[in-house]
Amino acid sequence: MSRFSQPLLLAVALALLCLATAHTTRAAQVVYATRNAFDIAVPNYTTITFDGHAVPYANSLTFSGVTFAGGNANFQVGVIEGTNVGTPGNYVLTSNTNVAQFNVDNILITPPTGTRAFGFDLKSSNAALAGQAAAGTYEIYVNGTLAATVAVPIFTGFSFVGFTSDVDITSVAIRALTGGDPVIDNVSFSGAAPAAETPEPATLVLLGTGLAGGASVARRRRRVGTNNELT
């Protein structure tokens, strides 16, 4: 091995070890607060609009492979015209219960197998107790873990929330903290993986250690060769 190869290998190994300490693994979930940001991260996806027909309340409904269900025994889900949620002529999906309940899952969503990106427009229905327009606050759980807390305006406007993940998204739960039953529309999903990941520290350390080990072996071989020549 050339005498210049050993210093070069050691330099590369040290550089990789430095990178390992500087970089961290990308988070499992990335949250998007606007549809535009979600569009950039996920350029191709399928969207469910619920347009054109109402569906009576039921324990669960399935559209385009996505299943929507009431989060517990007191809730059902249905598709209604938006007359009483702010936009006549627009069909939306919402939960329904005769018992005002907060801090429980109102809507539980099961995306198709292999989903890595999921998003939807969200707003509050009429206030659960007063029967009036109300703002609302909702927790969004992805795969059973709290991913976002979303404050939405009165029912005349939507807020967007979306996620990308480096593992399959198997469940999304919407839990009301304040306001009325959650109302969702334009449910978007994709199996596309998020953008390329930064190499994990463990990978960089392994590569750097391997190069450093290779340089060490080369150095020992050179010493053995030199000793043989002297004898």
C-alpha positions in Angstrom: 0.0 0.0 0.0 1.3 3.5 -0.9 2.6 5.5 2.0 0.0 8.2 1.0 -3.0 5.9 1.3 -2.7 5.4 5.1 -3.0 9.1 6.0 -5.8 9.5 3.5 -7.8 6.7 5.0 -7.3 8.0 8.5 -8.5 11.5 7.4 -11.6 10.1 5.8 -12.4 8.0 8.9 -12.0 11.0 11.1 -14.2 13.1 8.9 -16.9 10.5 8.9 -16.7 10.2 12.7 -17.1 14.0 13.0 -20.2 13.8 10.7 -21.6 11.1 12.9 -21.6 13.5 15.9 -23.0 16.4 13.9 -26.0 14.7 12.3 -29.0 13.1 13.9 -31.5 10.7 12.5 -34.5 12.4 10.9 -37.6 12.3 13.1 -40.1 9.5 12.4 -42.9 12.0 11.8 -42.8 15.4 10.2 -45.8 17.7 10.7 -47.1 20.2 8.1 -49.4 23.0 9.0 -50.2 24.1 5.5 -51.4 22.3 2.4 -48.7 24.1 0.3 -45.9 22.7 2.5 -47.4 19.2 2.3 -47.7 19.5 -1.5 -43.9 20.2 -1.7 -43.0 17.3 0.5 -45.6 14.9 -1.1 -46.0 15.9 -4.8 -48.3 13.0 -5.6 -51.2 11.8 -3.5 -54.8 10.6 -3.5 -57.5 12.9 -2.1 -61.0 12.0 -0.8 -63.4 15.0 -1.1 -66.7 13.3 0.0 -68.4 15.4 -2.7 -71.8 14.7 -4.1 -73.6 12.5 -1.6 -74.5 12.2 2.0 -73.9 9.0 4.0 -75.9 8.2 7.1 -74.0 8.0 10.4 -72.5 4.5 11.1 -69.9 2.9 13.3 -67.4 3.0 10.3 -67.3 4.1 6.7 -64.7 3.3 4.0 -63.7 5.6 1.1 -60.9 4.7 -1.3 -59.4 2.2 1.1 -59.4 4.6 4.1 -61.6 3.6 7.0 -63.2 6.2 9.3 -64.7 5.1 12.5 -66.1 6.5 15.8 -63.3 6.6 18.3 -65.4 4.9 21.0 -68.8 3.4 21.5 -70.5 6.8 21.9 -69.4 8.1 18.5 -70.4 7.4 14.9 -69.2 9.0 11.7 -71.2 10.2 8.7 -70.9 12.4 5.6 -73.2 15.4 5.6 -73.8 18.5 3.5 -71.9 21.5 5.0 -75.1 23.5 5.7 -74.6 23.3 9.5 -70.9 23.4 9.4 -70.3 26.5 7.4 -70.4 25.7 3.6 -73.7 24.8 2.0 -73.2 22.4 -0.9 -69.9 21.0 0.4 -69.9 17.5 1.8 -67.7 16.7 4.8 -67.2 13.9 7.2 -67.8 14.4 10.9 -68.4 12.5 14.1 -71.7 12.5 16.0 -72.8 11.8 19.5 -75.6 12.7 21.8 -73.3 12.9 24.7 -70.8 15.8 24.8 -67.4 14.2 25.4 -63.9 15.7 25.3 -60.5 14.2 25.7 -61.5 11.0 23.9 -61.0 10.0 20.3 -63.9 11.4 18.2 -62.7 10.0 14.8 -60.3 7.1 14.3 -58.8 6.7 10.8 -57.1 3.7 9.3 -55.2 4.5 6.1 -54.4 1.8 3.5 -51.4 -0.4 4.1 -48.1 1.2 3.2 -49.2 4.8 3.8 -46.3 7.1 4.6 -48.0 10.5 4.1 -51.4 11.6 5.4 -53.2 15.0 5.7 -56.6 16.6 5.9 -58.5 19.9 6.4 -60.0 20.2 9.8 -62.6 22.5 11.5 -65.0 22.6 14.4 -68.7 21.9 14.1 -71.3 23.8 16.0 -70.4 24.1 19.7 -71.2 20.8 21.4 -73.3 22.4 24.2 -74.4 25.8 23.0 -75.3 24.9 19.4 -73.4 28.0 18.1 -70.4 28.6 15.9 -67.3 27.7 17.8 -63.6 27.5 17.5 -62.0 24.3 18.6 -58.8 22.6 19.7 -58.0 19.1 18.6 -55.2 16.6 19.3 -54.0 14.5 16.4 -52.4 11.1 17.3 -50.4 9.2 14.6 -49.8 5.5 15.4 -51.0 6.1 18.9 -48.5 9.0 19.6 -49.5 12.6 20.0 -48.2 14.3 16.8 -49.9 17.8 16.8 -52.4 20.0 18.7 -54.4 22.0 16.2 -56.4 25.2 17.0 -59.1 25.7 14.3 -61.3 28.8 13.6 -65.0 28.9 13.9 -66.8 26.5 11.6 -66.6 28.8 8.5 -62.9 28.0 8.0 -60.6 25.0 7.8 -57.1 24.4 9.2 -54.8 21.9 7.5 -52.7 19.3 9.3 -50.5 16.7 7.5 -47.7 14.2 8.3 -45.0 12.3 6.6 -43.4 9.3 8.2 -40.5 6.9 7.7 -42.6 4.1 8.9 -46.1 3.1 7.8 -48.9 5.3 9.2 -51.4 2.7 10.5 -53.8 4.9 12.5 -54.7 8.6 12.9 -57.0 9.7 15.7 -58.7 13.1 16.2 -59.5 14.0 19.8 -61.6 17.1 20.7 -60.3 19.2 23.6 -62.7 22.1 23.0 -65.3 23.1 20.4 -67.7 20.8 18.6 -67.3 17.5 16.8 -64.3 17.6 14.4 -65.2 18.1 10.7 -62.7 16.9 8.1 -62.5 17.2 4.3 -60.0 16.7 1.5 -58.3 13.7 3.1 -55.0 13.1 1.3 -52.7 10.1 1.5 -49.8 8.6 -0.3 -47.5 5.6 0.0 -44.5 7.6 -1.2 -41.6 7.7 1.2 -40.5 11.1 2.5 -37.4 12.8 1.1 -34.0 11.0 1.3 -32.8 10.7 4.9 -29.6 12.0 6.4 -27.3 9.0 7.1 -27.8 7.7 10.6 -25.0 8.3 13.1 -24.6 4.5 13.6 -24.0 4.0 9.9 -21.4 6.8 9.8 -19.6 5.4 12.8 -19.6 1.9 11.4 -18.1 3.2 8.1 -15.6 5.4 9.8 -14.5 2.6 12.1 -14.1 0.2 9.2 -11.9 2.7 7.3 -9.9 3.3 10.5 -9.5 -0.4 11.0 -8.4 -0.9 7.4 -5.7 1.8 7.9 -4.5 0.1 11.1 -4.2 -3.3 9.3 -2.3 -1.7 6.5 0.1 -0.1 9.0 0.8 -3.4 10.7 1.5 -5.1 7.4 4.0 -2.4 6.5 5.8 -2.9 9.8 5.9 -6.7 9.4 7.3 -6.2 5.9 10.0 -3.9 7.2 11.0 -6.3 9.9 11.3 -9.1 7.5 13.5 -7.1 5.3 15.8 -6.3 8.2 16.2 -9.9 9.2 
